[in-house]
């Protein structure tokens, strides 16, 4: 009798979880999507209101220099190996 009780309980709980998932999943996904949309909107607004990077005219190209590497490149990169193609 206890085995049937636990079996019934297991199927009842799994069915209840299935129903709740179908009801709550769309609500949770919509809430998550709205949060992500708000975050992206905030980042977009911050980028366009940042005084360090003023908006540029369309088609204008600017180059920003980066720091030069202080390491010197080695001239010894390897030996040159000459080869010949062999026809078979």
N, C-alpha and C positions, 0 to 999 in steps of 0.2 A: 504494500500500500504506500509506503514512503517513497519507493522508487517512482511510482506513478505521480505522486504529489510533486516530487522534484522535477520530473520530466515536464509535467504541466506548467510548473512555475518557470522553468527554463524557457519554454516556448512562449508563454505569456509575456515574460519580460523582454524576450527578443522581438516579439511582435510590437510591443509597446515602444521599444527603442526605435524600431523601423518607422512607426507612425510619427513619433516625435521628431525624428531626423527629417522626414519629408516636410514637416511643418516648420521646423526651426532653421533648416539649412538655407532656404532662400533669404530669410530675414538676416541671418548672420553674414551671408555672402554679400548682400546688398549693403549692410553696414560696413563691412570690410572695404568694399569698393568705394564707398563714399569717403571713408577715411583716407584711402590712398589718393583719391582725386583731390581732396583738400590739401594733402601734403604736396602733391605735384603742383597744384595751383600756388601754394605758398612759395615753393622753390622758384617757380617761374616769375612770380612777382618780385622776389628778392634779386634775381638776376637782372631784371630790367630796371630796377630802382637803385642798383648799386652805383654810387658816384665814381668808383674807381674805373669802371668800364662803361663809359658813356656810349649811348647808341651811335653806331656809325652809319654813314650813308651807304646806300645799296651799291655794291660794285667796288667799294673802296677796300684796298688790301693793306693790312699792316703787318709788319714782321716784328716779333719780339725776340731779342737776343737772349740766349741762355748763357749760363756760366761755362767758360771754357774749362776743359779738363786740365788739371795740372800734371797729370801723368804723361810721360813721353812714350811715344810708340816705338817699339823695338823694330829696328831695321832687319833683324834676323827672324824672318818668318818661316824659313824652311828652305830645303834644297829644291832646285828645279830638276825635274826628271823628264828627260826627252823620251818619247815613245814612238814606235812605228806600228802602223796598222798591219796586221797579218791576215792575209786572205786564206781561207781554208778550202 
